[in-house]
């Protein structure tokens, strides 16, 4: 959501955020954000939507008026998306959803810092638990992308981790079904910690070989941390891991 990672600083020309996740932060509203960095040359001859006359606006050349040489700076993509894309597709944000997203922005930094710290603490703790064969989180020093995470994510590499259990699909199901505090949901960046077992839910149409080819071992679970106290999450996971071991 621009707080943990800033893609424009890494060369992105257009950024699309799902505001439903971190920005809203409570799973209460649907919305998205489109950000035009103002860095792309839409007038290079390959994008006629920006350089051909627009019949809907009196033959206006969007690049001439809203491009880098115009009086407003390079905002051609944002303007075209708003006055034609939004008009034609109708993807207008509901007023109350806009209020919920703005309210969420007020606590974004507080929530993100807390969730990153909790995710790292859970990742380190899970590495010590019986029946857990692997933990994947870029904040761990042994993760293959740890150096990149430190470089590109100075405030921490997000609030999502995955871990693998002995026992495959059945162990994953037992662990998921035993959870009492954590929610069995697929949302991200939420105030509630959610846990998902991809092999039996989002990827259930795949066989075991296809799961491994997709990077989804049968016993893999994903945790998207929320705002609960880390000790409460550990207590819930402790009893769920015991259930997974049978």
C-alpha positions as CSV (number, residue, x, y, z in Angstrom):
1,X,0.0,0.0,0.0
2,X,3.0,2.3,-0.5
3,X,4.1,2.2,3.2
4,X,6.1,-1.0,3.1
5,X,7.1,-1.0,-0.5
6,X,7.2,2.0,-2.9
7,X,7.2,0.6,-6.5
8,X,7.5,4.0,-8.2
9,X,10.9,4.4,-6.5
10,X,11.9,1.1,-8.2
11,X,10.9,2.1,-11.7
12,X,7.1,1.5,-11.9
13,X,5.2,3.9,-14.2
14,X,1.7,2.9,-13.1
15,X,0.8,1.3,-9.8
16,X,-2.5,-0.4,-8.9
17,X,-3.3,-1.0,-5.2
18,X,-6.1,-3.1,-3.8
19,X,-7.4,-0.7,-1.1
20,X,-9.4,-3.6,0.4
21,X,-6.2,-5.0,1.9
22,X,-3.7,-2.8,3.9
23,X,-5.3,0.6,3.2
24,X,-8.7,-0.4,4.5
25,X,-7.1,-2.8,7.0
26,X,-10.3,-4.3,8.4
27,X,-12.0,-6.2,5.5
28,X,-14.9,-3.8,5.5
29,X,-14.8,-2.2,2.1
30,X,-13.9,-2.9,-1.5
31,X,-11.9,-0.5,-3.5
32,X,-8.7,0.1,-5.5
33,X,-6.2,2.9,-6.2
34,X,-4.5,3.7,-9.5
35,X,-1.4,5.8,-9.3
36,X,0.2,7.5,-12.3
37,X,3.9,8.2,-11.6
38,X,4.0,10.7,-14.5
39,X,7.2,9.1,-15.8
40,X,6.0,7.3,-18.9
41,X,6.1,8.7,-22.5
42,X,2.6,8.0,-23.8
43,X,3.4,10.2,-26.7
44,X,6.1,8.0,-28.2
45,X,3.9,7.0,-31.2
46,X,2.9,3.6,-29.9
47,X,-0.2,4.7,-27.9
48,X,-2.8,6.3,-30.1
49,X,-5.4,6.5,-27.3
50,X,-3.2,9.3,-25.9
51,X,-2.2,11.1,-29.2
52,X,-5.2,10.6,-31.6
53,X,-8.0,13.2,-31.3
54,X,-10.6,12.2,-28.8
55,X,-14.1,12.4,-30.3
56,X,-15.7,12.6,-26.9
57,X,-13.7,15.7,-25.9
58,X,-13.9,17.9,-29.0
59,X,-10.9,16.2,-30.7
60,X,-8.6,16.9,-27.8
61,X,-5.1,15.3,-27.9
62,X,-4.6,14.0,-24.3
63,X,-0.8,13.9,-24.6
64,X,-0.6,17.5,-25.9
65,X,-2.8,18.8,-23.1
66,X,-1.9,16.5,-20.2
67,X,1.5,15.2,-21.2
68,X,5.0,16.2,-20.0
69,X,5.0,19.3,-22.1
70,X,1.6,20.5,-21.0
71,X,0.7,23.0,-18.3
72,X,-0.2,20.2,-15.8
73,X,2.8,18.0,-16.1
74,X,2.6,14.3,-17.2
75,X,-0.8,13.2,-15.9
76,X,-2.2,11.9,-19.2
77,X,-2.7,8.3,-18.0
78,X,-4.5,9.4,-14.8
79,X,-6.7,11.8,-16.6
80,X,-7.6,9.4,-19.5
81,X,-8.4,6.7,-17.0
82,X,-10.6,9.0,-15.0
83,X,-12.6,10.8,-17.7
84,X,-13.0,7.8,-20.1
85,X,-12.2,4.6,-18.3
86,X,-14.1,5.4,-15.2
87,X,-17.0,6.9,-17.2
88,X,-17.3,3.9,-19.6
89,X,-16.6,1.0,-17.1
90,X,-18.4,2.5,-14.1
91,X,-15.8,1.4,-11.5
92,X,-16.8,4.2,-9.2
93,X,-16.0,3.9,-5.5
94,X,-19.0,3.9,-3.2
95,X,-19.0,6.9,-0.8
96,X,-19.1,4.9,2.3
97,X,-16.3,2.6,1.1
98,X,-14.2,5.8,0.4
99,X,-14.9,6.8,4.0
100,X,-13.7,3.4,5.3
101,X,-10.5,3.5,3.3
102,X,-9.7,7.0,4.4
103,X,-10.3,6.0,8.0
104,X,-8.0,3.0,7.5
105,X,-5.3,5.2,6.2
106,X,-5.1,7.0,9.5
107,X,-3.7,3.9,11.2
108,X,-1.8,2.3,8.2
109,X,1.6,2.9,9.6
110,X,0.7,1.6,13.1
111,X,-0.9,-1.5,11.7
112,X,1.8,-2.3,9.2
113,X,4.6,-1.9,11.8
114,X,2.7,-4.2,14.2
115,X,1.9,-6.8,11.6
116,X,5.5,-7.0,10.3
117,X,6.9,-7.4,13.8
118,X,4.3,-10.1,14.6
119,X,5.0,-12.0,11.3
120,X,8.7,-12.1,12.0
121,X,8.1,-13.3,15.6
122,X,5.8,-16.0,14.4
123,X,8.2,-17.1,11.6
124,X,11.1,-17.4,14.1
125,X,8.9,-19.3,16.6
126,X,7.5,-21.7,14.0
127,X,11.0,-22.7,13.1
128,X,11.3,-24.3,16.5
129,X,8.0,-26.2,16.5
130,X,7.7,-30.0,16.1
131,X,6.1,-31.1,12.9
132,X,7.0,-27.9,11.0
133,X,9.5,-28.8,8.2
134,X,10.0,-25.3,6.7
135,X,9.1,-21.7,7.2
136,X,9.1,-19.1,4.4
137,X,9.4,-15.4,5.2
138,X,11.8,-12.9,3.6
139,X,12.5,-11.4,7.0
140,X,14.3,-14.6,8.1
141,X,18.1,-14.4,7.5
142,X,18.2,-17.7,5.8
143,X,15.5,-16.9,3.2
144,X,17.0,-16.7,-0.3
145,X,15.5,-13.2,-0.8
146,X,16.5,-11.9,2.6
147,X,19.1,-9.4,1.2
148,X,16.7,-8.1,-1.4
149,X,14.0,-7.7,1.3
150,X,16.3,-5.6,3.5
151,X,17.2,-3.5,0.5
152,X,13.8,-2.9,-1.0
153,X,11.5,-3.2,2.0
154,X,13.2,-1.1,4.7
155,X,10.2,-1.1,6.9
156,X,9.9,-4.9,6.7
157,X,8.9,-7.5,4.1
158,X,5.1,-7.6,4.7
159,X,2.7,-9.5,6.9
160,X,2.5,-12.9,5.2
161,X,4.4,-16.1,5.8
162,X,4.0,-19.7,4.8
163,X,5.1,-22.9,6.6
164,X,5.1,-26.6,5.8
165,X,3.9,-29.5,7.9
166,X,4.7,-33.1,8.0
167,X,1.8,-35.2,7.0
168,X,0.7,-33.4,3.8
169,X,-2.8,-32.5,3.0
170,X,-4.4,-34.2,6.0
171,X,-2.1,-32.5,8.5
172,X,-2.8,-29.2,6.8
173,X,-6.6,-29.7,7.1
174,X,-6.3,-30.8,10.8
175,X,-4.3,-27.7,11.6
176,X,-6.6,-25.4,9.8
177,X,-9.8,-26.9,11.4
178,X,-8.3,-26.7,14.9
179,X,-7.7,-23.0,14.9
180,X,-9.8,-21.0,17.3
181,X,-8.5,-17.5,17.3
182,X,-7.2,-17.2,13.7
183,X,-9.8,-16.9,11.0
184,X,-10.0,-19.4,8.1
185,X,-10.1,-16.7,5.4
186,X,-8.0,-15.6,2.4
187,X,-7.9,-11.8,3.0
188,X,-4.6,-10.0,3.5
189,X,-3.5,-6.9,5.4
190,X,-6.5,-7.3,7.7
191,X,-6.9,-6.6,11.4
192,X,-7.7,-10.3,11.8
193,X,-5.1,-13.0,11.4
194,X,-6.2,-15.4,8.7
195,X,-4.8,-18.8,7.8
196,X,-5.3,-20.7,4.6
197,X,-4.4,-24.2,3.5
198,X,-4.0,-23.7,-0.3
199,X,-3.9,-27.5,-1.2
200,X,-7.5,-28.0,0.1
201,X,-8.9,-24.6,-0.9
202,X,-7.5,-22.2,-3.5
203,X,-5.5,-25.0,-5.3
204,X,-7.7,-28.0,-4.5
205,X,-8.2,-28.7,-8.2
206,X,-4.5,-29.7,-8.6
207,X,-3.0,-33.2,-7.9
208,X,0.1,-33.5,-5.7
209,X,2.6,-33.3,-8.6
210,X,0.9,-30.1,-9.9
211,X,0.8,-28.6,-6.4
212,X,4.6,-29.0,-6.1
213,X,5.1,-27.6,-9.6
214,X,3.1,-24.6,-8.5
215,X,5.2,-24.2,-5.4
216,X,2.4,-25.3,-3.1
217,X,3.5,-28.4,-1.1
218,X,0.5,-30.4,0.3
219,X,1.2,-29.5,3.9
220,X,1.7,-25.7,3.2
221,X,-0.3,-23.2,5.2
222,X,-0.3,-19.4,4.7
223,X,-0.6,-16.9,7.6
224,X,-1.6,-13.3,7.0
225,X,-1.0,-11.7,10.4
226,X,-3.4,-9.3,12.0
227,X,-3.3,-7.2,15.1
228,X,-3.8,-9.8,17.8
229,X,-1.1,-10.2,20.5
230,X,1.6,-12.5,19.3
231,X,1.4,-14.6,22.4
232,X,-2.3,-15.3,21.7
233,X,-1.5,-16.3,18.2
234,X,1.2,-18.6,19.4
235,X,-1.2,-20.2,21.8
236,X,-3.7,-20.8,19.1
237,X,-1.1,-22.2,16.7
238,X,0.4,-24.4,19.4
239,X,-2.9,-26.4,19.9
240,X,-3.5,-26.4,16.1
241,X,-0.1,-27.8,15.4
242,X,-0.7,-30.5,18.0
243,X,-3.9,-31.4,16.2
244,X,-2.1,-31.6,12.9
245,X,0.3,-34.2,14.4
246,X,-2.7,-36.3,15.4
